[in-house]
Amino acid sequence: MKEIKVEGHPDLIRDLSSKAIVNKNIDEYNTYISISKKREMEKNKINNIESDLSSLKDEIGEIKNLLKNLISS
């Protein structure tokens, strides 16, 4: 891969074959991956909470119907 440094950015290089700009700073990459994983975990946590809440709503609705049936009997 032929590359040249990006002026004014010591960690960036341009790949001359693809014209892509690549960051060679491993610490920044690892930080990005860590933040991305944390966001994904938070998103999954929120989805699980929403799913649990929906299930609880359904169960409360069933309990209300059972209580109404008991009262009217």
Secondary structure, DSSP 8 states (H G I E B T S, - for coil): --EEEETTEEEEEEETTT--EEE--HHHHHHHHHHHHHHHHHHHHHHHHHHHHHHHHHHHHHHHHHHHHHHH-
